[in-house]
Amino acid sequence: MEKHRVVFEVNVGGAEQWQGILNNIENLPKAFGRETTEIEVVAHGKGLGLILKTNEAMRERLQLISEAAVHFSACENTMRRMNLKREDLMPFATTVDSGVAEVVRKQEAGWSYIKSGS
């Protein structure tokens, strides 16, 4: 069974933008099947706000999405620039050394790439 592996790059801010991105993320497993879909969301720049604990409005939705085997990764470069610590992220989020480098690594490994936002 072929696996659909998709990396979403999120580098835009704002609830309206994020809602649209999350709609796309939720729709992929519906189209391909949950068992055959692997998704990583890489947040950097303004996109990091999506997975910060301060994003109370989307916490529940993000938690449900993460429980559906979607991985959320925060850029450590952005975190340093914004003076943020691991504890500032939602509990299900992980970190990567560089958001852009993570996207490149995924593409080089054959993942499909979706640029989210503008």
Sequence and secondary structure as in RCSB ss.txt:
>XXXX:A:sequence
MEKHRVVFEVNVGGAEQWQGILNNIENLPKAFGRETTEIEVVAHGKGLGLILKTNEAMRERLQLISEAAVHFSAC
ENTMRRMNLKREDLMPFATTVDSGVAEVVRKQEAGWSYIKSGS
>XXXX:A:secstr
   EEEEEEE   SHHHHHHHHHHHHHHHHHH GGGEEEEEEE GGGGGGGBTT GGGHHHHHHHHHTTEEEEEE
HHHHHHTT  GGGB TT EEES HHHHHHHHHHTT EEEEE  
